[in-house]
Structure formats: structure tokens, C-alpha cells
Amino acid sequence: MTAPAADTPWPGVAGEPPAPDLPRAADAPDWPARLAAAVDAVDAPDVVFAVSHHGTRTVRTGGTAPPPPDPRDGLRYELGSATKAFTGLLLADLVRDGRLTGGEAAVSCLRPGRDPGPTPVTLAHLLTHTSGLPALPAGFLPRALPAWRTNPYARYPAARVVDAFLRHGPRHRPGSRWGYSNYGVAVLGHALAAVTGTAWDDLVTERVLRPLALGGTGPWPLGPGLDAGGHGRDGRTPVPAFDPGGFAAAGAIRATPHDLLTFLEAHLAPPEGPSGELSEQSSEGLPAASLRAVLTPVLRRGIGHRHEHTVSWFRHPTPRGPMYFHSGATMGQQAFLGFAPGTGTALAALCTRRFRLRDTFVATAYALLADT
């Protein structure tokens, strides 16, 4: 999630800057040196690169701003669209638990008894960006313009997101094409809340954050000294904490770097249990089945089908197996999350400057993980 115009470009998309020259793994296997080079390659007030390699963590911080009173790696950072990795895991766990199948019509979840029609938008369509919905709902831009540089999403609350979906059908037949949509995942969050009787933020806390012991992660800001502050494109102008409005499921999560490594490490080595089951109140971890479900490709697109997608992650091939990743951006911060099971490596990268043309952040993080 980022400025309403578009999300952070993915590596390989036209306009993406080339990755900076970083020490290659074969030449410099020393993680502190590689992370220090990555931090130096990103021009932002606060920068954090955190790696877990076969369970050993290495963190490097820096930036153009003076170091804050609290260590940079102890603050919570806005994840923007990387929130979708948490929402995907939430739906996978609800499916594993038998609460849902993913094939439910979103309209029926939001308005029980309403005819969904012959080709309804399903929960799975919403999560995999195949719903046919546009990137943003009708009427978003006029409402967002007065707060374009600060918090445009805050001006479009939950009721408007749901109303827009119920009033306006998808532009394309659901399941017929791929089109990235913050709007679609936002609708999914409201549909999950409606069908379970539990708000999305409570659902993700109870079924994802608490089981994985992510105490430094949450959907809402806590304030100075706990949350990192974002900055505008100039890298100097402070911006307020991100308010997702009705788009919480698509962009509300903020987390500490170490919590993000814990989250990613769970995907590298899904926990095994004697029965594969786990009490919803347990803090020992999510069932392995839920974590494995978000690793399975569900669609492919692009030239040569290079772009693979699971319900939570973009997936690209590497010489040592697939690499999973998701980036995100808010009005003043950026995030990149990724992991490569074949190398036992997870990466969380964060910075406090709004995305701008030819920004090096995503390219730097992607290259670092891909070259592990």
C-alpha cells in the first residue's frame, strides 16, 4: 500500500531502478558487511536490514537522520501492502480450521441472503487479485485529494469500501485476469469480519500475531518512542502515522524488525505438532498446515509465467529454489519482506522515506535476498 496511484513496483517491472552494486554472496559471505552495504545504498532517514540465516540473525541500521533515542531495530515500522502476507495467512488458517473454504461469495458474506449471481467474486479472488475489481473503489480520488500527501486512505472508511463493492460490480469476470488491488483485499477483510463476527484486527491478532508470539506487531500505532516516524519524498518532511481507513486488511500492520524475522522464520520451518492441530488460544505457533498453504503457488502470469503467486506471496525462481517476497509502502515508509527456503534465509528491510521515482530500496532488498 502506498500513494493511491500505484504500489511500489516489483522487480522486473518497467521503471524499476537497477539494483545497486552490493557484495555478492560468493565474494563476501560476511552478513554484517553485506547488510552494511545495503543500508548505505538506501537514502532514507532511518534504514533497517535484518537477516535470519539458518536461525542466526544479523541486523544493521543506519540512515541520514541522527539515531533516535530508541534503537532503530526496536521500533515498529509501517508495512503497507506487506500486510497482505498476514491477511493471506489469516485466511489460510480459517480454511484449515474448517471455518471457510475460500470459495464463498464475498457478497453473501457481507449481505447474507443476497443473490451473488452466476459468477460471484469469491474470497479467494479477492486475496489473489483476480476479482476483477479496480485498484481503488469508485469515488476514492475525490475524497482522498484533500489529504493526498498525508493520509488519503483515512478519508475512505470501512462503510464506504463495503458500499462501493455492493453497488459496483467488478470490471472483469472474476478469475479471468490478474490486477493488483488494495480495494479487493480491503473488501476481503470486511467479508472475513462479517462471516466470523469478529473484526479483522481482532482476527489477525488472535489467529496470527498471538500464536506466533509477535508482541511487537499490531494493526494500529502506539505512538512516539514505539513507532518509527515516516517522511515525505524529500526525506526530511515528517508525515503522520499511516491511517488505512477502510483498507486495514490491505495495509494496517506495523512491526519491529525482529518480529518480522520471527514471522518469516515460521514460513521457513513450519512447526510440526503431534496432530497438526493447535488451540486458537495457544501461543506456541500456527499449525504447519496453515503455513504450508501460503507457500503453494495458486496462479502464474507474465512472460514465461515467471511471476508466480501464492495466497500471500509473490514467488520468483532462483538457482537454489523459489524466493517468496512482498513489498509495501505507506505515505512515509517502505517495507520489504522475503524468504528463500532453499538457503534458509529470511530478510526484513525497512525505511522511513516515501517511495519516489527510481527509488533504490526495493531493488536493494530484492537483490540481497536473491543473491543469497
C-alpha positions in Angstrom: 0.0 0.0 0.0 1.4 3.4 -0.9 0.3 6.5 -2.7 -3.1 5.9 -4.3 -1.6 6.0 -7.8 0.2 2.7 -7.6 2.0 0.3 -5.3 5.8 0.0 -5.1 6.9 -1.5 -8.5 8.0 -5.1 -8.4 11.5 -6.1 -9.5 11.4 -6.6 -13.3 8.6 -4.1 -13.9 9.4 -1.3 -16.4 10.7 1.7 -14.5 12.3 -0.3 -11.6 15.8 1.0 -11.0 18.7 -1.4 -11.3 20.0 -2.9 -8.1 22.9 -1.1 -6.5 26.3 -2.9 -6.6 26.4 -5.0 -3.4 29.0 -7.5 -2.2 28.0 -10.8 -3.8 27.5 -13.9 -1.5 30.3 -15.8 -3.3 32.7 -12.9 -2.8 31.6 -11.7 0.7 29.7 -14.2 2.7 30.0 -11.9 5.8 26.4 -10.8 6.6 27.4 -7.7 8.6 29.3 -6.4 5.5 26.6 -7.2 3.1 23.9 -5.6 5.3 26.0 -2.5 5.9 26.4 -2.1 2.1 22.6 -2.5 1.7 21.9 0.1 4.4 24.3 2.6 2.7 22.6 2.1 -0.6 19.3 3.4 0.6 18.8 7.1 1.0 16.3 7.5 3.9 16.2 9.0 7.4 16.0 5.5 9.0 17.0 2.2 7.4 17.0 -1.3 8.8 18.1 -4.5 7.1 17.6 -7.7 9.2 18.5 -11.2 8.1 18.0 -14.6 9.6 20.3 -17.2 8.0 19.6 -20.8 9.3 18.3 -19.2 12.5 21.2 -16.8 13.1 20.1 -13.2 13.0 22.1 -10.2 11.8 20.7 -6.7 11.9 22.2 -3.4 10.6 20.7 0.0 10.9 21.5 3.5 9.6 20.1 6.4 7.7 20.5 10.1 7.1 18.8 11.2 10.3 20.5 11.3 13.7 20.0 8.0 15.6 16.7 8.1 17.5 16.7 7.8 21.4 15.5 4.2 21.0 17.4 1.8 18.8 16.0 1.7 15.2 15.6 -2.1 15.3 13.4 -1.8 18.4 10.8 0.5 16.7 7.7 -0.6 14.9 7.6 0.2 11.1 4.6 0.5 8.8 4.4 -2.4 6.3 1.8 -1.0 3.9 0.9 -3.7 1.4 3.2 -6.3 3.1 0.2 -6.5 5.5 -1.4 -8.8 2.8 1.0 -11.5 3.8 -0.7 -11.5 7.3 -4.2 -11.4 5.8 -3.3 -14.3 3.5 -2.1 -16.4 6.4 -5.2 -15.5 8.3 -7.5 -16.8 5.5 -5.4 -19.9 5.1 -5.8 -20.7 8.8 -9.5 -20.1 8.7 -9.7 -22.5 5.8 -7.5 -25.1 7.6 -9.8 -24.8 10.6 -12.9 -25.5 8.5 -14.4 -22.1 9.2 -14.2 -21.2 5.5 -13.3 -22.7 2.1 -12.2 -19.6 0.2 -14.9 -20.2 -2.4 -17.5 -18.2 -0.5 -19.0 -15.3 -2.5 -18.0 -12.1 -0.9 -21.4 -10.6 -1.4 -23.0 -13.5 0.6 -20.6 -12.9 3.4 -21.3 -9.2 3.6 -25.1 -9.5 3.0 -26.4 -13.0 3.8 -29.3 -13.9 1.6 -28.4 -11.6 -1.3 -28.1 -13.3 -4.6 -24.4 -13.5 -5.6 -25.1 -14.0 -9.3 -23.7 -16.6 -11.6 -20.0 -15.5 -11.4 -19.5 -14.1 -8.0 -16.4 -12.6 -6.6 -15.1 -15.1 -4.0 -12.8 -14.6 -1.1 -10.0 -16.4 -3.0 -10.5 -14.0 -5.9 -10.1 -11.0 -3.6 -6.9 -12.3 -2.0 -5.2 -13.4 -5.2 -6.0 -10.1 -7.1 -8.2 -11.9 -9.6 -11.5 -10.4 -8.5 -11.8 -8.0 -11.5 -12.0 -5.1 -9.1 -10.0 -1.9 -9.8 -7.0 -0.9 -7.6 -9.2 1.6 -5.7 -13.0 1.9 -5.4 -15.2 4.4 -7.2 -15.2 7.8 -5.6 -11.9 7.3 -3.8 -9.9 10.0 -5.5 -12.2 13.0 -4.9 -12.4 12.1 -1.2 -8.6 11.4 -0.9 -7.3 14.6 -2.7 -7.5 16.9 0.3 -5.2 14.6 2.2 -3.1 13.3 -0.7 0.2 14.0 0.9 -0.7 12.8 4.4 -3.5 10.2 4.9 -5.7 9.8 1.8 -6.9 6.3 2.8 -8.2 7.7 6.1 -10.9 9.6 4.2 -12.4 6.4 2.8 -13.8 4.4 5.9 -15.0 0.8 6.1 -18.6 1.5 5.3 -17.7 3.3 2.1 -15.5 0.4 1.0 -18.3 -2.1 1.6 -20.9 0.1 0.0 -18.7 0.6 -3.1 -18.3 -3.1 -3.5 -22.0 -3.8 -3.1 -23.0 -1.1 -5.6 -20.5 -1.6 -8.3 -19.6 -4.9 -9.9 -16.1 -6.0 -11.0 -14.7 -4.6 -14.3 -13.8 -8.1 -15.5 -15.2 -11.5 -15.0 -13.8 -12.8 -11.6 -10.9 -15.2 -12.2 -10.3 -14.2 -15.8 -7.3 -11.9 -15.2 -4.9 -10.6 -12.6 -4.9 -7.0 -11.4 -3.3 -5.8 -8.2 -6.0 -4.3 -5.9 -5.7 -2.8 -2.5 -9.5 -2.4 -2.8 -10.0 -6.2 -3.2 -8.0 -7.2 -0.1 -9.8 -4.4 1.9 -13.2 -6.0 0.9 -11.8 -9.4 1.9 -11.0 -8.1 5.4 -14.6 -6.8 5.8 -16.0 -10.1 4.4 -14.0 -12.1 7.0 -15.2 -9.9 9.8 -18.8 -10.2 8.7 -18.8 -14.0 8.3 -16.9 -14.7 11.5 -18.5 -11.9 13.6 -15.0 -10.7 14.6 -13.3 -7.5 13.4 -10.3 -8.1 11.1 -7.8 -6.6 13.5 -9.0 -8.9 16.3 -9.0 -11.9 13.9 -5.4 -11.3 12.8 -4.3 -10.7 16.4 -6.0 -13.9 17.7 -5.1 -16.2 14.8 -1.7 -14.9 13.5 0.0 -12.4 15.8 -0.6 -14.1 19.2 0.1 -17.7 18.1 3.4 -16.6 16.6 4.2 -14.5 19.7 4.5 -11.3 17.7 4.2 -8.9 20.6 5.8 -6.1 18.7 3.3 -6.3 15.9 -0.1 -4.7 15.6 -2.6 -3.0 13.3 -2.6 0.4 14.9 0.1 2.9 16.0 1.2 3.1 19.6 3.0 6.5 19.5 6.4 8.1 19.6 9.2 6.0 21.1 7.4 2.8 19.9 6.6 3.6 16.3 9.1 4.9 13.7 8.1 8.2 12.1 7.7 8.4 8.3 9.0 11.1 6.0 7.9 12.5 2.6 9.6 12.1 -0.7 12.2 14.8 0.2 13.4 12.6 3.1 13.0 15.5 5.6 9.3 16.4 6.0 7.7 14.3 8.7 4.3 12.7 7.9 1.7 11.5 10.4 1.3 7.8 11.3 -0.5 6.0 8.5 -4.2 5.6 8.8 -5.6 2.9 6.5 -9.2 3.9 6.8 -11.3 1.1 5.5 -8.3 -0.6 3.9 -6.9 -2.2 7.2 -6.6 -5.7 5.8 -4.5 -4.4 2.9 -2.1 -2.1 4.8 -2.5 -1.6 8.5 0.2 -3.8 10.1 3.3 -2.3 11.7 6.0 -4.4 13.3 9.5 -4.5 14.7 12.3 -5.9 12.6 12.8 -8.9 15.0 9.1 -9.7 15.0 9.2 -9.7 11.2 12.1 -12.2 11.3 10.1 -14.4 13.6 7.1 -14.2 11.2 9.4 -15.1 8.2 11.2 -17.9 10.1 7.9 -19.6 10.8 7.5 -19.8 7.0 11.0 -21.2 6.5 10.3 -24.0 9.0 6.6 -24.5 9.7 6.1 -26.0 13.2 5.2 -29.7 13.5 2.7 -30.9 16.1 1.7 -34.4 17.1 -1.7 -33.9 15.4 -1.3 -30.8 13.3 -3.9 -29.1 15.4 -3.5 -26.2 17.8 -5.8 -24.4 20.2 -6.7 -20.9 19.0 -5.6 -19.6 22.4 -2.1 -21.3 22.2 1.0 -19.1 21.9 3.2 -22.0 20.6 2.8 -21.3 16.9 0.4 -21.8 14.0 -0.3 -25.2 12.6 2.1 -26.3 10.0 -0.7 -26.8 7.5 -1.6 -23.1 7.6 2.0 -22.0 6.9 2.5 -24.6 4.2 -0.7 -23.4 2.5 0.7 -20.0 1.9 3.7 -21.4 0.2 1.8 -23.2 -2.6 1.6 -21.4 -6.0 -2.0 -20.8 -7.0 -1.5 -18.9 -10.2 1.2 -17.8 -12.7 1.3 -14.8 -15.0 3.6 -12.8 -17.2 6.1 -13.8 -19.9 7.2 -17.4 -19.3 4.9 -17.4 -16.3 7.8 -16.0 -14.3 5.5 -14.3 -11.8 4.0 -17.0 -9.5 1.7 -16.2 -6.7 0.6 -17.9 -3.5 -2.3 -16.6 -1.5 0.2 -14.4 0.5 3.4 -14.0 -1.6 4.9 -13.2 -4.9 7.3 -16.1 -5.9 10.2 -16.0 -8.2 12.6 -18.8 -9.2 16.3 -18.8 -8.2 19.1 -21.3 -8.8 18.5 -22.6 -5.3 14.8 -22.8 -5.2 11.9 -20.3 -5.1 12.1 -17.0 -3.3 9.0 -15.5 -1.7 8.5 -11.8 -1.2 6.1 -8.9 -0.7 6.9 -5.2 -0.5 4.7 -2.3 0.7 4.7 1.4 1.2 2.7 4.0 3.1 2.8 7.8 2.9 6.2 7.9 4.6 7.7 4.4 4.9 8.6 1.3 2.9 9.0 -2.3 3.7 10.2 -5.5 2.0 9.7 -9.0 3.4 11.1 -12.1 1.8 12.5 -15.6 2.4 14.2 -18.3 0.5 13.6 -21.8 1.9 16.4 -23.3 -0.2 19.0 -21.2 1.5 17.4 -20.9 4.9 17.3 -17.2 4.6 14.7 -14.6 5.6 15.0 -10.8 5.1 13.1 -7.9 6.6 14.1 -4.4 5.2 12.5 -1.1 6.3 13.0 2.6 5.7 11.3 5.8 6.6 11.0 7.7 3.3 8.1 7.7 0.9 8.6 5.9 -2.4 9.8 8.0 -5.2 10.7 7.6 -8.9 13.8 5.3 -9.2 13.9 4.6 -5.5 16.6 2.1 -4.7 15.0 0.5 -1.6 13.1 -2.4 -3.1 15.8 -3.2 -5.7 18.4 -3.3 -3.0 16.4 -5.6 -0.7 15.4 -7.9 -3.6 18.9 -8.3 -4.9 20.2 -9.0 -1.4 17.8 -11.9 -0.9 18.0 -13.2 -4.5 21.8 -13.4 -4.3 21.9 -15.3 -1.0 
